[in-house]
Amino acid sequence: MDEKTFGELVADAVDSLPEEFLERMENVELFIETWPSHDDLEEAGLTSRDKRSLLGLYHGVPLTQRGAFYSALPDRITIFQRPIELAAGEDEEKIRREVRQTVIHEIAHYYGISDERLDELGY
């Protein structure tokens, strides 16, 4: 799958989210990278051996942890193309579902939802 098509899948995933979630997202940038960097893996508590398992990463301070006077650079959500493609295989519909699930997962972190709670919810 080429990068432009993958980018369209990410955009479609964001566009498919309920409007009330998108309206509350402020100061967040979304990026697509081919692979996670060493720093990304370290931030996620992973090693270079785990680079295939990191599908996305939220960089920032979740809304639930911000004070009244919070001000910072934009939060970042990065979606990693090759790990998603490897996890989903060649099936474009599986890739589409994995992209959507990853986008939802990372946006949930922006809202302060933990990995444990996301696992409980099936994400």
N, C-alpha and C positions, 0 to 999 in steps of 0.2 A: 504494500500500500504506500503510495507516495505521500509526502509531507502535507501537501495542500489538501488532499482528501482527508487525511487524519485531522488536520486543523478544522475542516468543515464538520467532522464528527464531534469534535470538542465544542464548536460553536452550537451545533444542534443540541448537544446535551445541556448546555447552559440555557439555551432558548426554551427547552422543554420543562424547565423548572417553574414551579408556581410563582406568579408575579410577586406575591407578598414576600418571598424569600429574596428575590432579586432586588426589590425596592429598598430593602434594609441593608444591602451590601454597599458599603462605602469605602473608598480608598483601597480597593483590591485590584491587583493586576493579575491576569492569567497568562501563563507562558507554556509553551510546548518545547520540550527538550528531547533529544533522541535518547539519551541515557542519563541517569543520575550521576552527578559529579561525586568526587571523593567527599567533599564538604556536605553534599546532600545526604549521602549515606551515613556520614558521621552524625549529622543532626538527627537522623532517624534512628540512631543507635545500631546501625548495621555496618558490616565490613564490605570490602570490595567483592567478596564472594557472593554477597547478597544482591548485587546490582540488578539481577533479573527479577527480584521480588518487590522492588520499590516502584509502584505504578504511578504514584503522585505524592506531592508533599506540600503542606501548608506552612508558610513562613510568616509568622506574625504573632500578635497577641490576640487571643480569642476575645470576642465581645464580653463574655462573662468575667473576664479578668481585667477589664479596663476601668480606670477611675474616671471621675467627672472631667478631669482636665487632661485626659489622654490625648496626645498628639505625636504622630510618628510618620515615618515614610510609609508609602503604601504597603499593605500586606501583599504577599505573593502566593499564588497557587501555581505549582508547576505540575504538568502532566507529562509523563515519560512515555514516549511513543513505542520504542522497541520492547520494553518489558510488557506493555499491554499487548502488543502484537504476539509476542511469544506466549503469553498466558492464554490468549484467545485462539491461537492457531490461525489457519488460513481463512476461516469463515468470517466474512465481513460483518454478518449480523452479530456474531459473538464479539467481534472487536467493538462494534457499536454499543453493545450492552456493557462491555467492560469499561469503555470510555465513560459512559453515562454513570455507571456505578462509582467509578473513580472520581469523577467531577463532584458527584453528590457527597462522597466521603470527605473530600478535601474542603468543600464548602461547609459541611457540617462542623469541621474543626474550627472554621472561622466563627461559627456560632457557639463554640465551646463544648461541643459534643465529643466525648472521649472515644478512643478506639474500642474500649470495652463495651460501651453503650452501642456503638455502631455495629459491633459483632452481634450483640443481642438483637438488634434490629435487622440483621441480615446484610449489612454493608461492610 
